[in-house]
Structures are given as C-alpha cells and as structure tokens.
C-alpha cells in the first residue's frame, strides 16, 4: 500500500514537472519526446550492456506528499534540517544509492552522484541549457521592474545577454590585468589584520573584515574603482556595510523561501518582506556605485582621456545590444555574489591551512619560491603556484560551495539505468567528493590529489568536482573568484602563520554553504 501511495504521489508531481517553466517561455515545453533506443550505460566504469532502462516511476527515493513533496522531512517533524542538507544527501545516498528522487517542496528532482551520469547530463545541455527558476528572485525583480538577471534568464534571451558579458569575465587574460590592484587591496587587508589583531593574533569580527576585503576586490574588478572599505572603520549605516549586511540577509531569506512552502506567492510573509528589503538595498547601493562609474567613464571619454580602464562595466558600456537594465544587473549580481560566496570560500581555505600546518608550510615555500623580491603577487607568479591551486580545489571538495548543479532536461536520457523524460529536474549532487569510493581518506586535506604527476595524485573523473558548474551556464563569477582567492591566500600565507583553536568547522546551507563557526583565526607574523 505504501509503495502504491508513493507511486501515485510521484505521478501527481510528475504532472507538475511537465508544466511550462519560466512563466510559459521555457523551450523545454516545445521538446518532442525522443525516440532514444532502449539502451543504458551500465556499470561505474562505463562498460555498455544493452538493457532496457527502468521506468522513471521506479527511481528510488523517499515518499512524496502532494504539494509538500518531502518538505516535512526537513521540518521539526522530520529527521533533517535544510541548514544541514549535505548530511541529508549523504543519508539518502546510503539508503538509495547513486540516484534518487525527492522534492523539497519545489518540484521533483532526480539527484545523481555517479560522475558518468553527471557527464551525460552536461553532454545533453545544448546551446541554451535550462536551469531551475529561482522564483523569489524573479518575483522580487519583476516587482521593482528590474532585469531578472542572466542567471534567471532562459533560451535565446539568456544566450544573447550571456554572450555579451562572457568575453570579459571568463577569459583568464582579461582578469590577469586586475591582479596588481587585487594585490594592493590584499596589502591593505594585511595592514587591517596587523592593526586590529589582539595579543594572541586573533582579529575581532574577522568575518566582517573578510566581507569588506571581498566587496573592495570585486568592485575593483567590476568597476575599476576603489571604495575604500579597508581604509577606515565602516559604521553600521555606511553604504558598504549596508551592502554587506543586505547580502547576508539575501541568502538567509532566499533559502527560507526556496525550501519552504511558497506561501509568499499568495500573501506577504515576514521572510518575503525581509527578502525584498535585502534585494532593494543591494540593488540601490550597487547601482549607485555603477552609475558613478558610468559618469566617470563618460566624462573621461568626452575629454578624450579614457585610457586602458579594465573593468567589466567598461566592457558592458560598449555592448549596444544590452539594455540599461540588463547592463546594470550583471555588476550588481557579481558584487552581491562576490561578497558572500568568495568570503565563505576564503574562510574554508584558511581553516584547512590552519588545521594542516604541514600543508601550510609547503604552500609558504612555494609562494616564496616564485614571488619577486618586492613581495608583489603577480599574475605570472600565481600561474606557477600549482600547490595553491591544489589547496583551493581540495577545499572545494571538502567544503562544496553548494548542493550541486541543476538542469531541466531538454530531451530524454538514461541516468543510473533509469529512463529520464524531457522536462525533468536533475541535479549533480556534490557529495561525490566526500565519498571513499572516489577519494581515499576523503576526510583528509590532501592538495596533492590535484597536482598532475604527483605520486599522491588521485585519478578522478573531471565531472566529479564542479564548484562553478560546467559548460555554457558555468558561473560567470568563476574567474573573478579564483583570482581573488589565489591572490589573498598567497598574500596572507606570505605574511602570517595561520592558527585555529576552536574545534572542527562544518557547513550550514543557505542556497550556498557557509561556515558554521565564526572566522576566529590567529595571525602570527612570519619571521
């Protein structure tokens, strides 16, 4: 009886799954059912046997409830918490294996762990991959008549805007020109640490100092301007601090809206009002920065004094195919996303180095071997730091940025031996990086796993670790985040020995993962 009930609930939710996406504009709704052969890839090593795929309805997973899906499992009545969703995913994996289906109140999602299945998903992406709509963001931006942003766009609209923005933010050579100013910002960051630290080397409220560093860095890349966040103590009403606080609220309340019953779509709930407020502050503050930069660039252009200003905003100004709303939203999204996500990634990286002093010393030796005598961190030096890159990759494995990468399938496919119809939400779940099957001693921080030719290198499928996604819809902020992280980590380890004395650090989930403890590091001067 229980199995029959679950199957009926899944069919009901599958009907929902087939509804048009993106307010009736999603290309998936136009897809015809494929005539794929009844074959499936069988076995984790890719050996192919001709077998008939099992029906979609037989994909294992927890019991669904109409409209609520599996939301009750993450309520006070259930065994899990949304904030610890990675633990729930590991438990699902232990119960159901490398593929399972559930719906945390939004829509049925097929979770896959096997990297070969992840590869299959992305090979079927096409020119205009479809992602899940983030309804609260879309509703908030449409309410204020703003662009919904390239991350929420679909189809040809997405492709047009993405192609206009991508040349600057995704080419390493474009961002290499930003390293000198990032190095200057890191010097200011080091000065802040030395000025504010206590006798034991700990910096009070260091997490907020990291946010200030991140805001200063991303604005230098996006708008070729310095805000001065690290030159003074920001009071609680300063524009920069309001932007930092609003970004934190944005992720907190977005998480509650996405992974809760969507009551906000019908009435104005407290979480919805706080989310709207955070979005408004982020847009108004960032837009002010953007408008000031536009005015400065235009004034220089009129005087014939516009030089080699290298910023995303200058690049966007030259794109006639973008509307003002579309042009303005990209800097806003990169600034907002950069404050939170890059900051959290830095905390996780510093924690891994502080709790693994032997790896920290190895990184210090690498830095000192390639950095010029002036101590300046250059793009050329960063390119030579293979151990630093391994540290960042290993940190993303242990502390994945999010739960995974989602897609709406545009055609039928086979995953894990099951038939997956077009229009299905699928997710490459990031728990693969935490499994012994793929990484020996997965709990240990071993950057050498990622260094080509090293005797400790782990031979892994490239689709097993995708912290920024993959393909045409890869995170636009990837290159910016990587340059920021490499520069600041090199600078901090160059100047300080990092210590951590506060027990194991974990993750809390709020759309992306954040540290579950304050960033209380001890910064000890290098001799």
C-alpha positions in Angstrom: 0.0 0.0 0.0 2.8 2.4 0.9 4.6 1.8 -2.4 1.3 2.4 -4.3 0.7 5.6 -2.4 4.2 6.9 -3.2 3.9 6.0 -6.9 0.6 7.9 -7.1 2.2 10.9 -5.4 5.1 10.8 -7.8 2.8 10.7 -10.8 0.9 13.7 -9.4 4.2 15.6 -9.0 5.4 14.4 -12.4 2.4 16.1 -13.9 3.6 19.3 -12.2 7.0 18.6 -13.6 5.6 18.7 -17.1 4.1 22.2 -16.7 5.7 25.0 -18.7 8.7 26.7 -17.0 9.9 30.3 -16.9 6.4 31.8 -17.0 5.5 29.9 -20.1 8.6 30.7 -22.1 10.7 27.7 -21.4 11.9 25.9 -24.6 11.5 22.6 -22.8 7.8 22.7 -23.3 8.4 22.6 -27.0 10.5 19.5 -26.9 9.1 16.4 -28.5 9.5 13.0 -26.8 12.7 11.5 -28.1 12.9 8.2 -29.9 16.0 7.1 -28.0 17.0 3.5 -28.1 16.3 1.3 -25.1 19.9 1.2 -24.0 21.6 2.3 -20.9 25.2 2.7 -19.7 25.6 0.0 -17.1 28.5 -0.1 -14.6 30.5 2.6 -13.0 33.4 2.1 -15.4 31.4 2.8 -18.5 31.1 -0.7 -19.9 28.0 -0.8 -22.0 25.4 -3.5 -21.9 22.2 -3.4 -23.9 19.5 -3.3 -21.3 16.0 -1.8 -21.2 16.0 1.3 -19.0 13.8 1.0 -15.9 10.7 3.3 -15.8 11.1 6.8 -14.3 8.5 6.0 -11.6 10.8 3.3 -10.2 13.6 5.7 -9.3 14.1 5.1 -5.6 13.6 7.8 -3.0 11.6 9.0 0.0 7.9 9.1 0.0 6.3 12.1 -1.6 3.3 14.1 -0.3 1.1 16.0 -2.7 2.2 19.7 -2.9 4.6 19.3 0.0 6.9 16.7 -1.6 9.5 15.7 1.0 9.4 19.0 2.8 8.2 17.5 6.1 11.5 15.6 6.3 13.2 18.9 6.8 10.7 20.3 9.3 10.8 19.9 13.1 8.8 16.7 12.5 11.4 15.2 10.3 15.0 13.8 10.7 16.8 16.5 8.7 17.4 20.3 8.6 17.7 22.3 5.5 20.7 24.0 7.1 22.5 20.6 7.1 21.2 19.5 3.7 24.6 17.9 2.8 24.1 15.4 5.7 20.6 14.6 4.4 22.1 13.9 0.9 24.7 11.6 2.4 21.9 9.7 4.2 19.8 9.5 1.0 22.9 8.1 -0.8 23.4 5.4 1.9 19.7 4.4 1.6 19.1 4.6 -2.1 22.4 4.6 -3.9 23.8 6.9 -6.6 20.4 8.0 -7.9 17.3 9.0 -6.0 14.3 11.3 -6.4 12.8 13.7 -4.0 11.2 17.1 -3.8 11.8 19.6 -1.0 8.6 21.5 -1.6 9.6 22.9 -5.0 9.4 20.2 -7.7 10.6 16.6 -8.1 14.4 16.4 -8.5 16.5 13.4 -9.6 19.8 13.5 -7.7 22.7 11.8 -9.3 26.1 11.1 -7.8 28.0 9.0 -10.4 30.2 11.3 -12.4 29.4 9.3 -15.6 25.8 10.3 -15.1 26.8 13.9 -14.5 28.8 13.8 -17.7 25.7 12.5 -19.5 23.6 15.4 -18.2 26.0 18.1 -19.4 26.6 16.4 -22.8 22.9 16.9 -23.4 23.0 20.6 -22.4 22.6 22.0 -25.9 23.2 25.7 -26.8 20.7 27.0 -24.3 20.8 24.9 -21.1 17.8 25.3 -18.8 18.2 25.7 -15.1 15.6 25.9 -12.3 13.9 29.2 -12.0 14.6 30.9 -8.6 11.0 32.2 -8.2 11.6 34.6 -5.2 14.4 36.4 -7.1 12.3 36.6 -10.3 9.2 37.9 -8.4 11.2 40.5 -6.5 12.9 41.9 -9.5 9.8 41.9 -11.6 8.0 43.7 -8.7 10.6 46.5 -8.9 10.7 46.4 -12.7 14.3 45.3 -12.8 16.0 42.8 -15.1 15.7 39.3 -13.7 19.4 38.7 -14.4 21.3 36.4 -16.7 21.2 33.6 -14.1 17.4 33.5 -14.2 17.0 34.0 -18.0 16.3 31.1 -20.3 16.6 30.3 -24.0 17.6 32.9 -26.6 17.2 35.8 -24.1 19.8 34.1 -21.8 22.1 33.4 -24.7 22.1 37.0 -26.0 23.0 38.5 -22.6 25.5 35.8 -21.7 27.4 36.2 -24.9 27.7 39.9 -24.3 29.1 39.5 -20.8 31.3 36.4 -21.1 34.3 37.8 -23.0 35.5 39.8 -20.1 34.6 37.7 -17.0 35.5 34.2 -18.4 38.9 34.9 -20.1 41.9 34.5 -17.8 43.9 37.1 -19.8 41.2 39.7 -19.2 41.3 39.2 -15.4 45.1 38.9 -15.2 45.2 42.7 -15.7 43.3 43.0 -12.4 45.9 41.2 -10.3 48.0 44.3 -9.5 45.0 46.1 -7.9 43.9 42.9 -6.1 47.5 42.7 -4.7 47.2 46.3 -3.5 43.9 45.5 -1.8 45.4 42.5 -0.1 48.2 44.7 1.2 45.5 46.9 2.8 43.9 43.7 4.2 47.2 42.7 5.8 47.5 46.1 7.3 44.0 45.8 8.8 44.9 42.5 10.3 48.1 43.8 11.9 46.3 46.9 13.2 43.2 45.1 14.7 44.5 41.8 16.0 44.8 41.1 19.7 47.8 39.9 21.6 47.1 36.2 20.6 46.8 37.3 16.9 43.1 37.0 16.7 41.2 39.7 14.8 37.8 40.6 16.4 34.9 40.1 14.0 37.2 39.0 11.3 34.4 37.6 9.1 33.2 41.2 8.5 36.7 42.2 7.6 36.7 39.5 5.0 33.4 40.8 3.7 35.0 44.2 3.3 38.0 42.8 1.5 35.7 40.9 -0.8 33.5 43.9 -1.6 36.6 46.1 -2.3 38.1 43.4 -4.5 35.0 42.6 -6.6 34.2 46.3 -7.1 37.8 46.9 -8.4 37.3 44.2 -11.0 33.7 45.0 -11.9 34.0 48.8 -11.9 37.7 49.6 -11.9 37.2 51.6 -8.7 38.3 51.5 -5.1 35.6 52.1 -2.5 37.9 52.5 0.5 36.3 49.7 2.6 39.7 48.8 4.1 40.9 52.3 4.8 38.6 53.1 7.6 36.2 51.6 10.1 32.8 51.3 8.5 29.9 52.4 10.7 26.7 50.4 10.6 25.0 52.9 8.3 27.7 53.2 5.7 26.7 52.2 2.2 29.3 49.4 2.1 28.3 47.9 5.4 24.6 48.1 4.4 25.5 46.2 1.2 27.4 43.6 3.2 24.5 43.1 5.7 21.9 43.0 3.0 23.9 40.3 1.1 23.8 38.1 4.2 20.1 38.6 4.6 19.5 37.9 0.9 20.9 34.4 1.2 19.3 33.7 4.5 15.8 34.6 3.4 16.1 33.2 -0.1 17.0 29.9 1.5 13.8 30.0 3.6 11.6 31.0 0.6 13.0 28.4 -1.8 13.0 25.5 0.7 9.7 26.3 2.4 6.1 26.2 1.5 5.6 29.0 -1.1 3.1 31.0 1.0 4.9 34.2 -0.1 3.4 33.8 -3.6 -0.1 34.4 -2.1 0.5 36.7 0.9 3.3 38.9 2.1 5.1 36.9 4.7 7.8 38.2 7.1 10.5 36.3 5.2 9.3 37.7 1.9 9.3 41.3 3.2 12.9 40.9 4.6 14.0 39.3 1.3 12.5 42.2 -0.7 14.3 44.7 1.6 17.7 43.0 1.2 17.2 42.9 -2.6 16.3 46.6 -2.7 19.3 47.6 -0.6 21.7 45.5 -2.7 20.3 47.0 -6.0 20.1 50.6 -4.9 23.6 50.6 -3.3 25.3 48.7 -6.1 23.5 50.8 -8.7 24.8 54.0 -7.2 28.4 52.6 -7.5 27.7 51.6 -11.0 26.1 55.0 -12.0 29.1 56.9 -10.5 31.5 54.7 -12.6 29.5 55.2 -15.8 29.5 59.0 -15.2 33.3 58.9 -14.6 34.0 56.9 -17.7 31.8 59.0 -19.9 33.4 62.2 -18.7 36.9 60.8 -19.5 35.6 59.7 -22.9 34.3 63.2 -23.7 37.6 64.7 -22.7 39.5 62.1 -24.8 41.3 60.9 -21.7 39.8 57.4 -21.5 42.8 55.1 -21.2 43.1 51.4 -20.7 40.5 51.1 -17.9 40.0 47.4 -17.5 36.6 46.6 -15.9 33.5 44.7 -16.6 31.4 47.8 -16.6 33.6 49.5 -19.3 33.2 46.3 -21.4 29.4 46.3 -21.0 29.1 50.0 -21.9 30.5 49.1 -25.4 27.7 46.5 -25.9 24.9 48.2 -27.8 22.8 45.0 -27.7 22.2 45.3 -23.9 19.5 47.4 -22.4 20.4 49.6 -19.4 18.5 47.2 -17.1 20.5 44.2 -18.4 23.8 46.1 -18.2 23.2 47.2 -14.7 22.2 43.8 -13.2 25.4 42.0 -14.0 27.7 44.2 -11.8 25.0 44.1 -9.1 24.9 40.3 -9.2 28.7 39.9 -9.2 29.1 42.3 -6.3 26.4 40.7 -4.2 27.5 37.2 -5.0 31.2 38.0 -4.5 30.7 39.4 -1.0 29.2 36.2 0.3 30.4 33.3 -1.7 34.1 34.3 -2.2 34.3 35.3 1.5 33.0 31.9 2.7 35.4 30.1 0.3 38.3 32.0 1.8 37.3 31.1 5.4 37.1 27.4 4.4 40.6 27.6 2.7 42.2 29.4 5.7 40.6 26.8 8.0 42.1 23.9 6.0 45.6 25.6 6.0 45.4 26.5 9.7 44.5 22.9 10.7 47.1 21.3 8.5 50.3 23.2 9.3 52.5 20.9 7.2 50.4 21.8 4.1 50.5 25.5 5.1 54.3 25.4 5.2 54.5 23.7 1.9 52.4 26.4 0.4 54.6 29.1 2.1 57.7 27.6 0.5 56.0 27.6 -2.9 54.9 31.2 -2.6 58.4 32.4 -1.5 60.0 30.5 -4.4 58.0 32.3 -7.1 57.1 35.7 -5.7 59.5 38.6 -6.7 61.8 40.1 -4.0 59.5 43.1 -3.8 56.8 40.7 -2.4 54.3 41.7 -5.0 51.8 39.0 -6.1 51.7 38.9 -9.9 49.7 37.0 -12.4 52.8 35.3 -13.5 53.6 34.1 -10.0 50.1 32.9 -9.4 50.2 30.8 -12.6 53.3 29.0 -11.2 51.6 28.1 -7.8 50.4 24.6 -8.5 50.1 23.7 -4.8 48.0 26.8 -4.2 45.6 25.7 -6.9 45.5 22.2 -5.4 44.7 23.7 -2.0 41.7 25.6 -3.4 40.4 22.5 -5.3 40.8 20.3 -2.3 38.9 22.8 -0.2 36.0 22.9 -2.7 35.9 19.1 -2.4 35.7 19.1 1.4 33.5 22.2 1.6 31.4 22.2 -1.6 30.1 25.6 -2.4 26.5 24.4 -2.9 24.4 21.2 -3.0 25.0 20.7 -6.7 24.3 21.9 -10.3 20.7 21.6 -11.6 19.4 21.3 -15.1 16.0 20.8 -16.7 16.5 18.1 -19.3 15.7 19.2 -22.8 15.5 15.6 -24.1 15.0 12.1 -22.9 18.1 10.3 -21.4 19.2 7.4 -19.3 20.7 8.0 -15.9 21.7 5.3 -13.5 19.8 2.8 -15.6 16.5 4.7 -15.4 14.6 6.5 -18.2 14.6 10.3 -17.5 11.9 12.1 -19.6 12.5 15.6 -21.1 11.4 18.3 -18.7 12.8 16.6 -15.6 14.8 18.5 -13.0 18.1 16.7 -12.4 21.0 17.6 -10.1 24.6 16.6 -9.9 24.9 16.2 -6.2 28.2 17.4 -4.7 28.5 14.6 -2.1 30.6 12.6 -4.6 33.7 14.5 -3.4 33.1 13.2 0.2 32.9 9.5 -0.7 35.7 7.0 -0.1 34.9 5.3 -3.4 36.3 8.3 -5.3 38.7 9.8 -2.8 40.8 7.7 -0.5 40.7 9.1 3.1 38.1 11.7 2.0 38.1 13.4 5.4 41.8 14.4 5.0 43.1 17.6 3.3 45.4 16.5 0.6 46.0 19.2 -2.0 48.5 16.8 -3.8 45.5 14.9 -5.1 45.1 17.6 -7.8 48.7 18.1 -8.8 49.4 16.4 -12.1 52.3 14.0 -11.9 52.5 13.9 -8.1 52.7 10.4 -6.6 49.6 11.3 -4.5 47.5 12.4 -7.4 44.0 10.9 -7.5 42.8 9.8 -10.9 39.2 11.1 -10.9 36.6 11.8 -13.5 36.6 15.5 -14.3 32.9 15.7 -13.7 33.2 14.7 -10.0 34.1 18.2 -8.8 32.3 21.2 -10.5 32.3 24.0 -7.9 31.4 26.6 -10.5 29.2 24.4 -12.7 30.0 23.3 -16.2 29.5 24.3 -19.8 27.6 27.2 -21.2 26.0 28.0 -17.9 29.1 27.9 -15.8 29.2 30.5 -13.1 30.1 33.9 -14.6 31.9 34.9 -11.4 34.3 31.9 -11.6 37.4 33.6 -12.9 36.9 36.6 -10.7 36.5 34.4 -7.6 39.6 32.3 -8.5 41.9 35.4 -9.0 40.7 36.9 -5.7 41.2 33.7 -3.7 44.6 32.9 -5.2 45.9 36.5 -4.6 44.6 36.8 -1.0 45.7 33.3 0.1 49.2 33.9 -1.3 49.4 37.3 0.4 48.1 36.0 3.8 50.4 33.0 3.9 53.3 35.1 2.8 52.9 37.4 5.8 51.4 35.1 8.5 51.4 31.7 10.0 47.7 30.8 10.5 46.4 29.0 13.6 42.9 27.7 14.5 42.0 26.7 18.1 38.2 26.3 18.0 37.4 22.7 17.1 36.1 21.3 13.8 34.4 23.6 11.4 31.3 22.5 9.5 28.9 23.9 6.9 25.5 25.5 7.1 23.4 25.7 3.9 21.7 28.9 2.8 21.4 28.3 -1.0 25.2 28.0 -0.8 27.3 26.7 2.0 28.7 29.0 4.8 30.9 28.2 7.8 29.1 27.1 10.9 31.6 29.0 13.2 33.0 32.5 13.3 36.3 33.1 11.5 38.5 33.2 14.6 42.0 32.7 13.2 45.2 33.6 14.9 47.6 35.5 12.6 51.3 35.1 13.7 53.9 37.1 11.9 56.4 35.2 9.8 60.0 35.7 11.0 
